[in-house]
């Protein structure tokens, strides 16, 4: 089963519409019309199960070495769930995620802001 099509991710108040552009075995990709944003959801099955949700974004910015030139810059943000094939139910996995996400985003994303600033 796939996610909704399209998906929308809102960044700084602007919604980015991401229609599905690719499906494969255990993987779907969604991309914005301009090609600057991609959402990937995939599942790898082996001794452990790895579920990944990844968002890649890029923009055009001035080259720091030559400000008369513009270059494409990119960043990625993703989460991986690495679980055994048995032992944790989907409900238990979700409970772990909810606790972790609550900690990350508490007090206006304080932990994320500190990590992005280089704190550990």
ChimeraX attribute file (.defattr): number of C-alpha atoms within 10 A of each C-alpha:
attribute: neighborCount
match mode: 1-to-1
recipient: residues
	/A:1	5
	/A:2	11
	/A:3	10
	/A:4	10
	/A:5	12
	/A:6	14
	/A:7	16
	/A:8	16
	/A:9	13
	/A:10	9
	/A:11	8
	/A:12	5
	/A:13	7
	/A:14	9
	/A:15	11
	/A:16	18
	/A:17	18
	/A:18	21
	/A:19	18
	/A:20	20
	/A:21	15
	/A:22	11
	/A:23	14
	/A:24	8
	/A:25	8
	/A:26	13
	/A:27	15
	/A:28	19
	/A:29	19
	/A:30	24
	/A:31	23
	/A:32	19
	/A:33	13
	/A:34	6
	/A:35	11
	/A:36	16
	/A:37	21
	/A:38	22
	/A:39	24
	/A:40	18
	/A:41	19
	/A:42	17
	/A:43	17
	/A:44	14
	/A:45	12
	/A:46	9
	/A:47	9
	/A:48	13
	/A:49	16
	/A:50	16
	/A:51	18
	/A:52	17
	/A:53	15
	/A:54	16
	/A:55	19
	/A:56	15
	/A:57	16
	/A:58	14
	/A:59	12
	/A:60	12
	/A:61	13
	/A:62	13
	/A:63	13
	/A:64	10
	/A:65	7
	/A:66	9
	/A:67	10
	/A:68	8
	/A:69	11
	/A:70	13
	/A:71	13
	/A:72	11
	/A:73	13
	/A:74	13
	/A:75	10
	/A:76	12
	/A:77	10
	/A:78	12
	/A:79	11
	/A:80	13
	/A:81	15
	/A:82	14
	/A:83	17
	/A:84	14
	/A:85	13
	/A:86	8
	/A:87	9
	/A:88	11
	/A:89	12
	/A:90	10
	/A:91	9
	/A:92	11
	/A:93	14
	/A:94	13
	/A:95	12
	/A:96	12
	/A:97	13
	/A:98	12
	/A:99	10
	/A:100	11
	/A:101	12
	/A:102	12
	/A:103	14
	/A:104	16
	/A:105	13
	/A:106	11
	/A:107	9
	/A:108	9
	/A:109	13
	/A:110	13
	/A:111	16
	/A:112	15
	/A:113	13
	/A:114	11
	/A:115	11
	/A:116	10
	/A:117	9
	/A:118	8
	/A:119	9
	/A:120	7
